[in-house]
């Protein structure tokens, strides 16, 4: 039914165009001149066609689509990039602190072993004794 309506509208438009063309031939010369002047004025006053703007997405990172919330420079989009970086920095700082605590704990255990041992601490400074310890561990 929609197709039939389109055909009837198109047929109606052709009939109107034909009638206007036939009546334009019967217009007087002053009327034709006024219509030509009005057409020239209308073309001068016509809006100039503005080039359409194309939106480019900047800052597309691997694994991201480049679409941000409310434009490429929005705070929510920047937060979406900064959050993983912040988590990475905090994670690296945490790993560093954990390794430092492990090293401190290992040194404390070594100090306790030296203090509890029956040998005097000067024995550990003797190079012959350290050689003896390394051979006895093997």
Secondary structure, 3 states (H helix, E strand, C coil): CHHHHHHHHHHHHHHHHHHHHHHHCCCCHHHHHHHHHHHHHHHHHCCCCCCCCCCCCCCCCCCCCCCCCCCCCCHHHHHHHHHHHHHHHHHHHHHHHHHHHHHHHHHHHHHHHHHHCCCCHHHHHCHHHHHHHHHHHC
